[in-house]
Amino acid sequence: MSDRRIEAFFYGLFMDVDILKQNGVEPANIRRAFVPEFALRIGQRATLIPSIGARAYGMIMSLRHGDLARLYGAPGLEHYRPESVLAQTLDGTATAALCYNLLKSPGPDERNPEYAMRLQLVLEKLNFPSEYVASVC
């Protein structure tokens, strides 16, 4: 595979560079961002769903195609598919990026409190808005 890097937008636990490094991934050009008109939805797994007026926060990072294949080839992540999004960095730069989302959104009664708690800790660590952190459940 090519060593060329592409932009990826992460909104879940993969925002944490330490988790990526544990998976053998060395991201570059890391910056905080959001995707407008999408909302975070947590069931057993997290995904983004279209939602007018919403904003999903996350991190844009440059990774190799092989890095993304390794991350999303892990057990339990096989239902994620790449989609193109236009993310906005917190300094105002629009960036096209790949974003992995579930093919089927979680049901309304599906929950994963442990994942939500872990994600809140990552969001706090990355200094995202407190109201967004509090909204993660």
N, C-alpha and C positions, 0 to 999 in steps of 0.2 A: 504494500500500500504506500501511497504517497506520503511524504513528510509535510506536504502543504497543510496549513492550518485553516480551519473555517470557524466562523462565529457560531456559538451555541448559546441559547438562553436556558438557564436552569432556574426552576422555581421551587424545587423540593430540596431534599437533603444533599443532592449533588452540588448545591450552592457552596457547600463547605469544602474548601480546598483540601483540608486534611482528609476528608472522606475520599476525594478523588485520588490523592496521593496513595492512600491505602489500597486503591484499585489499580495502581501503576500508571496513573494519568498525571501528567505535568501540564496544567493549563498555563496559558500566557494571556497578557492583555486583559486582566480581570477588572471588571467595573460593575457598579450597581446600576440597575435599570428597572424598567417596568414595561409591561405590554398593555396598552390601552384596549378597552373593549373586551377584556377577558377577566374572568374571576377564577380564583383557586377553589377547587372542590376536592375535599378529602373523603374518600371512602376507605377501603382497605389500602388503596394507593392514592396518590395525589394526581390530579390532572388539571388542565385549564379548560374552561368552557366559555364559549362566547357569551358576553353579557354587556349590553349597552350601558355605557357610563361607568363601568367597573375598571379596575386597574389591578393587575397582578404583578407583584414585585419579585425580583430575582437578580441573577447575576449573568452578565454576558462574559464569555470566556472564549479564547481561541484554542481549539483542540484539533487533533488529527482525526481523520475518518476512522482509523483503527481504534482510537481512544473511545469514540462514540459507539463503535461496534462492540467493543469490550464491555463498556458500561451497560448498554441496553441488551446485551446478549446474556446477562446474568439471569439465573433462575428467578422467576417472578416478574421479570420486566419484559418478557417477550410480547406482551400485548401493546406496548408503546410503539408508536410510529412517528417518524419525523414530519414536521409541518413547518412551513416558512412563516415567520412572524416579523413584524417591524417593531423592534424594541426601542425604547427611548432611554438613553442613559440619563442619570440624574443631573448631568451637566448640560443636557439638552440636545445631545447628538442622536439622530435616528440611525439605527443599525439593523440591517437585515440579518436574521439569524435562524438557525434550525432550532426547533423546540419539539421535544418528544412528548406526545400526549397519548392517552388511552384511546383506543378505537371506540370503546363504549364507556360513557360516563358512569360513575358510581350511582347507585340508586339513592333516593332521598333518605332512606333509613340506614344506609351503610355508613359506619363510623370506624375510626381507628384512633382513639384518644392517645395512645402511646406515640404514634407517628406524629400527631398534631403537636404534642408536647415537645418532642424532639425538634420539630420544625420551628416552633416558637423560639427555642433556645438558639438555633442557627440564625434566625432572623434578628434576634436581639444582638447576638455576637456581631452581625454585619451592620448593625445600626440602622435598620429600616424603621419607618415611622411606627410609633408605639400603637397607634390605632389599628394599623394593619396587623401587627403582631397579635394584638388582642382578638382580632377577628378570625384568626386561624383556629379552627376547631373541628 
